[in-house]
Amino acid sequence: MTAHKPAIAADGFAIRLSLFYIGLFVALGIQMPFLPVWLAARGLDADAIGTVLAAPLVVRIVTVPLVTGAADRWGVLRGALVLVASASAVGYAILGFAAGFWPILAVLAMASAAFTSVFPLADAYALKGLATRGGSYGSVRLWGSGAFIVGSLGAGTLAEIVPPAHLIWLMVAGLLVMALTAAGLRPVASPARSRSASSNLAFLRSPAFLAVAAAASLIQASHALFYGFSTLDWTAAGLTGQTIGALWATGVVAEIILFAVSGRLLAAFSPAALLGAGAAGAVVRWGCMAFDPPVFMLALLQCLHGLSFGATHIGTVQFLARAAPERFGATAQGTLAIILGGVMAVFMGLAGRLYGAYGGRAYAAMALAGLVGGLLALVADRQWRSDVCARGE
Protein backbone atom coordinates (compact mmCIF):
# COMPACT_ATOMS: atom_id res chain seq x y z
CA MET A 1 0.00 0.00 0.00
CA THR A 2 2.77 2.41 0.94
CA ALA A 3 4.50 1.95 -2.40
CA HIS A 4 1.51 3.34 -4.23
CA LYS A 5 1.12 6.52 -2.16
CA PRO A 6 3.63 8.63 -4.15
CA ALA A 7 1.82 7.80 -7.39
CA ILE A 8 -1.51 8.72 -5.85
CA ALA A 9 -0.13 11.98 -4.44
CA ALA A 10 1.51 12.83 -7.76
CA ASP A 11 -1.59 12.42 -9.92
CA GLY A 12 -2.30 16.15 -9.83
CA PHE A 13 -5.58 15.70 -7.92
CA ALA A 14 -5.07 18.69 -5.61
CA ILE A 15 -3.90 20.95 -8.43
CA ARG A 16 -6.85 20.05 -10.66
CA LEU A 17 -9.23 20.43 -7.74
CA SER A 18 -7.74 23.83 -6.91
CA LEU A 19 -8.27 24.93 -10.52
CA PHE A 20 -11.88 23.78 -10.33
CA TYR A 21 -12.47 25.73 -7.13
CA ILE A 22 -10.91 28.75 -8.82
CA GLY A 23 -13.35 28.41 -11.73
CA LEU A 24 -16.31 27.86 -9.42
CA PHE A 25 -15.61 30.83 -7.20
CA VAL A 26 -14.69 33.25 -9.96
CA ALA A 27 -18.22 32.56 -11.22
CA LEU A 28 -19.68 32.92 -7.73
CA GLY A 29 -17.70 36.13 -7.13
CA ILE A 30 -19.43 37.65 -10.13
CA GLN A 31 -22.87 36.16 -9.57
CA MET A 32 -23.38 36.77 -5.87
CA PRO A 33 -22.84 40.54 -5.64
CA PHE A 34 -24.12 41.48 -9.10
CA LEU A 35 -27.07 39.19 -9.80
CA PRO A 36 -29.28 41.48 -7.65
CA VAL A 37 -28.01 44.46 -9.67
CA TRP A 38 -28.91 42.71 -12.93
CA LEU A 39 -32.34 41.83 -11.56
CA ALA A 40 -32.92 45.47 -10.62
CA ALA A 41 -31.84 46.51 -14.13
CA ARG A 42 -34.51 44.15 -15.49
CA GLY A 43 -37.14 46.14 -13.59
CA LEU A 44 -37.64 44.02 -10.45
CA ASP A 45 -38.27 45.79 -7.13
CA ALA A 46 -36.78 44.78 -3.76
CA ASP A 47 -39.65 42.43 -2.91
CA ALA A 48 -39.45 40.69 -6.30
CA ILE A 49 -35.65 40.41 -6.08
CA GLY A 50 -35.94 38.74 -2.68
CA THR A 51 -38.42 36.25 -4.12
CA VAL A 52 -36.27 35.50 -7.18
CA LEU A 53 -33.14 35.06 -5.06
CA ALA A 54 -35.03 32.66 -2.80
CA ALA A 55 -35.98 30.46 -5.78
CA PRO A 56 -32.59 28.69 -6.04
CA LEU A 57 -32.76 27.89 -2.36
CA VAL A 58 -36.17 26.30 -2.76
CA VAL A 59 -35.20 24.40 -5.92
CA ARG A 60 -32.20 22.81 -4.22
CA ILE A 61 -34.55 21.14 -1.71
CA VAL A 62 -35.79 18.95 -4.57
CA THR A 63 -32.82 18.67 -6.91
CA VAL A 64 -29.84 18.35 -4.57
CA PRO A 65 -30.95 15.09 -2.89
CA LEU A 66 -31.72 13.57 -6.28
CA VAL A 67 -28.32 14.50 -7.73
CA THR A 68 -26.20 13.69 -4.67
CA GLY A 69 -28.11 10.47 -3.98
CA ALA A 70 -27.53 9.29 -7.55
CA ALA A 71 -23.83 10.23 -7.34
CA ASP A 72 -23.41 8.14 -4.17
CA ARG A 73 -25.53 5.25 -5.39
CA TRP A 74 -23.72 4.87 -8.71
CA GLY A 75 -20.29 6.06 -7.55
CA VAL A 76 -20.10 8.86 -10.13
CA LEU A 77 -19.09 11.93 -8.11
CA ARG A 78 -16.86 13.33 -10.84
CA GLY A 79 -19.33 12.65 -13.66
CA ALA A 80 -22.18 14.27 -11.76
CA LEU A 81 -20.00 17.29 -11.02
CA VAL A 82 -19.08 17.75 -14.69
CA LEU A 83 -22.73 17.42 -15.71
CA VAL A 84 -24.15 20.00 -13.29
CA ALA A 85 -21.28 22.44 -13.95
CA SER A 86 -21.98 22.34 -17.69
CA ALA A 87 -25.74 22.65 -17.18
CA SER A 88 -25.18 25.71 -14.96
CA ALA A 89 -23.38 27.59 -17.74
CA VAL A 90 -26.11 26.75 -20.26
CA GLY A 91 -28.87 27.74 -17.83
CA TYR A 92 -27.43 31.18 -17.10
CA ALA A 93 -26.90 31.79 -20.81
CA ILE A 94 -30.63 31.23 -21.31
CA LEU A 95 -31.35 33.50 -18.34
CA GLY A 96 -29.62 36.35 -20.16
CA PHE A 97 -32.51 36.43 -22.65
CA ALA A 98 -35.31 36.29 -20.06
CA ALA A 99 -37.42 39.36 -19.28
CA GLY A 100 -40.20 39.92 -16.74
CA PHE A 101 -40.67 38.54 -13.25
CA TRP A 102 -42.18 35.14 -14.10
CA PRO A 103 -39.83 34.22 -16.98
CA ILE A 104 -36.79 35.27 -14.93
CA LEU A 105 -38.05 33.31 -11.92
CA ALA A 106 -38.68 30.18 -14.00
CA VAL A 107 -35.36 30.22 -15.88
CA LEU A 108 -33.29 31.04 -12.78
CA ALA A 109 -35.00 28.19 -10.92
CA MET A 110 -34.03 25.75 -13.68
CA ALA A 111 -30.45 27.03 -13.91
CA SER A 112 -30.17 26.84 -10.14
CA ALA A 113 -31.24 23.19 -10.17
CA ALA A 114 -27.78 22.53 -11.59
CA PHE A 115 -25.73 25.30 -9.96
CA THR A 116 -26.86 24.60 -6.39
CA SER A 117 -25.92 20.93 -6.83
CA VAL A 118 -22.32 21.88 -7.65
CA PHE A 119 -21.43 22.83 -4.08
CA PRO A 120 -22.35 19.66 -2.10
CA LEU A 121 -20.94 17.51 -4.91
CA ALA A 122 -17.70 19.52 -4.96
CA ASP A 123 -17.23 19.28 -1.20
CA ALA A 124 -18.02 15.55 -1.13
CA TYR A 125 -15.64 14.96 -4.06
CA ALA A 126 -12.89 17.05 -2.44
CA LEU A 127 -13.18 15.46 1.00
CA LYS A 128 -13.17 11.93 -0.44
CA GLY A 129 -10.30 12.48 -2.86
CA LEU A 130 -8.11 14.44 -0.46
CA ALA A 131 -8.62 11.92 2.36
CA THR A 132 -7.12 9.12 0.25
CA ARG A 133 -4.19 11.35 -0.69
CA GLY A 134 -3.45 12.85 2.71
CA GLY A 135 -4.41 16.34 1.53
CA SER A 136 -5.97 19.21 3.47
CA TYR A 137 -9.41 20.49 2.45
CA GLY A 138 -8.72 24.01 3.72
CA SER A 139 -5.47 24.39 1.78
CA VAL A 140 -7.29 23.56 -1.47
CA ARG A 141 -10.55 25.36 -0.74
CA LEU A 142 -8.74 28.64 -0.04
CA TRP A 143 -7.90 28.91 -3.76
CA GLY A 144 -11.61 29.17 -4.38
CA SER A 145 -11.88 31.98 -1.88
CA GLY A 146 -9.01 33.80 -3.57
CA ALA A 147 -10.74 33.38 -6.91
CA PHE A 148 -13.88 34.91 -5.41
CA ILE A 149 -11.85 38.06 -4.83
CA VAL A 150 -10.76 38.08 -8.47
CA GLY A 151 -14.34 37.61 -9.61
CA SER A 152 -15.84 40.28 -7.35
CA LEU A 153 -13.07 42.83 -7.96
CA GLY A 154 -13.07 42.19 -11.69
CA ALA A 155 -16.84 42.44 -11.89
CA GLY A 156 -16.78 45.55 -9.71
CA THR A 157 -14.34 47.20 -12.09
CA LEU A 158 -16.27 46.13 -15.19
CA ALA A 159 -19.54 47.28 -13.58
CA GLU A 160 -18.26 50.82 -14.00
CA ILE A 161 -18.29 50.44 -17.79
CA VAL A 162 -20.66 47.55 -18.50
CA PRO A 163 -24.39 48.43 -18.42
CA PRO A 164 -26.15 46.64 -15.51
CA ALA A 165 -28.40 44.83 -17.99
CA HIS A 166 -25.31 43.12 -19.49
CA LEU A 167 -23.76 41.91 -16.23
CA ILE A 168 -25.37 38.52 -16.79
CA TRP A 169 -22.83 37.75 -19.53
CA LEU A 170 -19.97 38.13 -17.06
CA MET A 171 -21.68 35.46 -14.96
CA VAL A 172 -22.03 33.19 -17.98
CA ALA A 173 -18.33 33.58 -18.80
CA GLY A 174 -17.39 32.63 -15.25
CA LEU A 175 -19.63 29.56 -15.35
CA LEU A 176 -18.06 28.43 -18.62
CA VAL A 177 -14.63 28.53 -16.95
CA MET A 178 -16.07 26.45 -14.10
CA ALA A 179 -17.42 23.84 -16.54
CA LEU A 180 -14.07 23.57 -18.34
CA THR A 181 -12.11 23.06 -15.11
CA ALA A 182 -14.66 20.45 -13.96
CA ALA A 183 -13.91 18.42 -17.08
CA GLY A 184 -10.26 18.17 -15.98
CA LEU A 185 -10.96 16.62 -12.56
CA ARG A 186 -9.59 13.18 -11.66
CA PRO A 187 -11.96 10.29 -10.82
CA VAL A 188 -12.19 9.25 -7.17
CA ALA A 189 -12.40 5.73 -5.79
CA SER A 190 -15.92 4.42 -5.23
CA PRO A 191 -15.87 1.61 -2.63
CA ALA A 192 -18.87 -0.66 -2.28
CA ARG A 193 -21.57 0.58 0.05
CA SER A 194 -20.78 -0.84 3.46
CA ARG A 195 -23.67 0.51 5.48
CA SER A 196 -27.37 -0.25 5.20
CA ALA A 197 -29.90 2.41 4.27
CA SER A 198 -31.30 2.31 7.80
CA SER A 199 -27.84 2.98 9.27
CA ASN A 200 -27.36 5.94 6.93
CA LEU A 201 -30.75 7.37 7.85
CA ALA A 202 -29.92 6.91 11.52
CA PHE A 203 -26.97 9.24 11.04
CA LEU A 204 -29.23 11.93 9.56
CA ARG A 205 -31.52 11.60 12.59
CA SER A 206 -28.71 11.63 15.15
CA PRO A 207 -28.72 14.48 17.72
CA ALA A 208 -25.22 15.56 16.65
CA PHE A 209 -26.16 15.93 12.97
CA LEU A 210 -29.42 17.71 13.76
CA ALA A 211 -27.73 20.13 16.16
CA VAL A 212 -24.93 20.93 13.71
CA ALA A 213 -27.41 21.35 10.85
CA ALA A 214 -29.65 23.67 12.89
CA ALA A 215 -26.74 25.81 14.08
CA ALA A 216 -25.07 26.03 10.68
CA SER A 217 -28.32 26.84 8.86
CA LEU A 218 -29.13 29.78 11.11
CA ILE A 219 -25.60 31.18 11.09
CA GLN A 220 -25.31 30.92 7.30
CA ALA A 221 -28.87 32.22 6.77
CA SER A 222 -27.98 35.31 8.79
CA HIS A 223 -25.98 36.35 5.69
CA ALA A 224 -29.19 36.60 3.61
CA LEU A 225 -29.60 40.37 3.89
CA PHE A 226 -25.94 40.92 3.10
CA TYR A 227 -25.90 38.59 0.09
CA GLY A 228 -29.12 39.94 -1.35
CA PHE A 229 -29.02 43.66 -0.64
CA SER A 230 -25.61 44.92 0.51
CA THR A 231 -24.55 45.88 -3.01
CA LEU A 232 -27.80 47.75 -3.63
CA ASP A 233 -27.59 49.40 -0.21
CA TRP A 234 -23.99 50.50 -0.69
CA THR A 235 -24.70 51.71 -4.22
CA ALA A 236 -27.58 53.82 -2.90
CA ALA A 237 -25.19 55.22 -0.28
CA GLY A 238 -22.87 56.43 -3.07
CA LEU A 239 -20.16 53.77 -2.99
CA THR A 240 -18.56 52.97 -6.36
CA GLY A 241 -18.46 49.53 -7.92
CA GLN A 242 -14.73 49.26 -7.18
CA THR A 243 -15.27 50.10 -3.50
CA ILE A 244 -18.07 47.57 -3.24
CA GLY A 245 -15.93 44.92 -4.91
CA ALA A 246 -13.10 45.73 -2.49
CA LEU A 247 -15.41 45.36 0.49
CA TRP A 248 -16.54 41.93 -0.70
CA ALA A 249 -12.91 41.02 -1.33
CA THR A 250 -11.88 42.08 2.18
CA GLY A 251 -14.28 39.57 3.67
CA VAL A 252 -12.92 36.81 1.49
CA VAL A 253 -9.32 37.59 2.44
CA ALA A 254 -10.32 36.92 6.04
CA GLU A 255 -11.99 33.71 4.86
CA ILE A 256 -8.77 32.61 3.11
CA ILE A 257 -6.76 33.17 6.26
CA LEU A 258 -9.24 31.05 8.22
CA PHE A 259 -9.03 28.25 5.65
CA ALA A 260 -5.22 28.41 5.66
CA VAL A 261 -5.06 27.80 9.42
CA SER A 262 -8.06 25.45 9.55
CA GLY A 263 -5.86 22.37 9.94
CA ARG A 264 -4.40 23.75 13.18
CA LEU A 265 -7.79 24.89 14.41
CA LEU A 266 -9.31 21.46 13.85
CA ALA A 267 -6.44 19.88 15.75
CA ALA A 268 -7.35 22.00 18.77
CA PHE A 269 -11.13 22.42 18.51
CA SER A 270 -14.08 20.28 17.49
CA PRO A 271 -16.01 21.14 14.32
CA ALA A 272 -18.97 22.19 16.48
CA ALA A 273 -16.74 24.60 18.42
CA LEU A 274 -15.87 26.30 15.12
CA LEU A 275 -19.60 26.78 14.57
CA GLY A 276 -19.73 28.67 17.86
CA ALA A 277 -16.92 30.95 16.69
CA GLY A 278 -18.81 31.53 13.46
CA ALA A 279 -21.93 32.52 15.39
CA ALA A 280 -19.98 35.01 17.50
CA GLY A 281 -18.61 36.64 14.36
CA ALA A 282 -22.11 36.87 12.86
CA VAL A 283 -23.60 38.52 15.95
CA VAL A 284 -20.92 41.22 16.08
CA ARG A 285 -20.88 41.74 12.31
CA TRP A 286 -24.61 42.16 11.74
CA GLY A 287 -25.20 43.98 15.02
CA CYS A 288 -22.77 46.70 13.94
CA MET A 289 -24.08 46.77 10.35
CA ALA A 290 -27.51 47.73 11.70
CA PHE A 291 -26.08 51.12 12.72
CA ASP A 292 -25.04 52.16 9.17
CA PRO A 293 -21.27 52.26 9.84
CA PRO A 294 -18.86 54.37 7.75
CA VAL A 295 -16.73 52.82 5.00
CA PHE A 296 -13.63 52.25 7.13
CA MET A 297 -15.77 50.45 9.70
CA LEU A 298 -17.38 48.37 6.96
CA ALA A 299 -13.93 47.14 5.98
CA LEU A 300 -13.26 46.01 9.56
CA LEU A 301 -16.62 44.30 9.83
CA GLN A 302 -15.99 42.48 6.56
CA CYS A 303 -13.01 40.82 8.23
CA LEU A 304 -15.49 38.97 10.43
CA HIS A 305 -16.55 37.03 7.34
CA GLY A 306 -13.66 34.73 8.21
CA LEU A 307 -15.67 33.66 11.24
CA SER A 308 -19.31 34.12 10.23
CA PHE A 309 -18.85 32.17 7.00
CA GLY A 310 -15.38 30.58 7.06
CA ALA A 311 -15.41 29.00 10.52
CA THR A 312 -19.02 27.94 10.07
CA HIS A 313 -18.31 26.28 6.72
CA ILE A 314 -15.17 24.45 7.87
CA GLY A 315 -16.85 23.25 11.04
CA THR A 316 -19.84 21.93 9.09
CA VAL A 317 -18.03 20.07 6.30
CA GLN A 318 -15.47 18.60 8.69
CA PHE A 319 -18.21 17.31 10.95
CA LEU A 320 -19.67 15.43 7.98
CA ALA A 321 -16.24 14.23 6.85
CA ARG A 322 -15.56 12.73 10.28
CA ALA A 323 -19.01 11.46 11.18
CA ALA A 324 -20.83 10.47 7.95
CA PRO A 325 -20.82 6.75 6.95
CA GLU A 326 -18.62 5.59 4.07
CA ARG A 327 -20.10 6.06 0.59
CA PHE A 328 -22.65 8.46 2.09
CA GLY A 329 -20.65 11.68 1.88
CA ALA A 330 -22.43 13.29 -1.08
CA THR A 331 -25.86 12.38 0.28
CA ALA A 332 -24.97 13.78 3.71
CA GLN A 333 -23.64 16.98 2.12
CA GLY A 334 -26.77 17.15 -0.01
CA THR A 335 -29.07 16.69 2.98
CA LEU A 336 -27.29 19.46 4.81
CA ALA A 337 -27.58 21.63 1.69
CA ILE A 338 -31.34 21.06 1.72
CA ILE A 339 -31.59 22.23 5.31
CA LEU A 340 -29.32 25.21 4.67
CA GLY A 341 -31.23 26.04 1.50
CA GLY A 342 -34.63 25.81 3.13
CA VAL A 343 -33.67 28.12 5.99
CA MET A 344 -31.80 30.48 3.66
CA ALA A 345 -34.83 30.62 1.32
CA VAL A 346 -37.04 31.75 4.21
CA PHE A 347 -34.48 34.31 5.30
CA MET A 348 -33.89 35.59 1.76
CA GLY A 349 -37.59 36.20 1.24
CA LEU A 350 -37.76 37.81 4.67
CA ALA A 351 -34.70 39.93 3.90
CA GLY A 352 -36.45 41.52 0.91
CA ARG A 353 -39.37 42.58 3.07
CA LEU A 354 -37.20 43.75 5.96
CA TYR A 355 -34.87 45.73 3.71
CA GLY A 356 -37.81 47.32 1.90
CA ALA A 357 -39.31 48.38 5.24
CA TYR A 358 -36.29 49.20 7.40
CA GLY A 359 -33.23 49.48 5.14
CA GLY A 360 -29.93 48.68 6.84
CA ARG A 361 -31.53 48.48 10.29
CA ALA A 362 -32.82 45.06 9.22
CA TYR A 363 -29.35 43.67 9.97
CA ALA A 364 -30.45 43.53 13.62
CA ALA A 365 -32.70 40.59 12.71
CA MET A 366 -29.71 38.83 11.16
CA ALA A 367 -27.70 39.34 14.36
CA LEU A 368 -30.52 37.69 16.30
CA ALA A 369 -30.43 34.68 13.95
CA GLY A 370 -26.68 34.38 14.53
CA LEU A 371 -27.23 34.47 18.29
CA VAL A 372 -29.74 31.62 18.18
CA GLY A 373 -27.35 29.70 15.93
CA GLY A 374 -24.62 30.19 18.52
CA LEU A 375 -26.79 28.74 21.27
CA LEU A 376 -27.47 25.71 19.07
CA ALA A 377 -23.74 25.43 18.38
CA LEU A 378 -23.19 25.00 22.12
CA VAL A 379 -25.64 22.09 22.06
CA ALA A 380 -23.87 20.67 19.00
CA ASP A 381 -20.47 20.94 20.69
CA ARG A 382 -21.71 19.12 23.78
CA GLN A 383 -23.20 16.36 21.62
CA TRP A 384 -20.02 16.13 19.53
CA ARG A 385 -17.87 15.65 22.65
CA SER A 386 -20.29 13.05 23.96
CA ASP A 387 -20.13 11.10 20.68
CA VAL A 388 -16.33 11.27 20.59
CA CYS A 389 -16.15 9.89 24.14
CA ALA A 390 -18.60 7.15 23.25
CA ARG A 391 -16.37 6.10 20.33
CA GLY A 392 -13.34 6.15 22.63
CA GLU A 393 -11.43 8.73 20.54
Secondary structure, 3 states (H helix, E strand, C coil): CHHHHHHHHCCCHHHHHHHHHHHHHHHHHHHHHHHHHHHHHCCCCHHHHHHHHHHHHHHHHHHHHHHHHHHHHHCCHHHHHHHHHHHHHHHHHHHCCCCCHHHHHHHHHHHHHHHHHHHHHHHHHHHHHHHHHCCCHHHHHHHHHHHHHHHHHHHHHHCCCCCHHHHHHHHHHHHHHHHHHHHCCCCCCCCCCCCCHHHHHHHHHCHHHHHHHHHHHHHHHCCHHHHHHHHHHHHHCCCCHHHHHHHHHHHHHHHHHHHHCHHHHHHHCCHHHHHHHHHHHHHHHHHHHCCCCCHHHHHHHHCCHHHHHHHHHHHHHHHHHHHCCCCCHHHHHHHHHHHHHHHHHHHHHHHHHHHHHHHHHHHHHHHHHHHHHHHHHHHHHHHHHHHHHHHCC
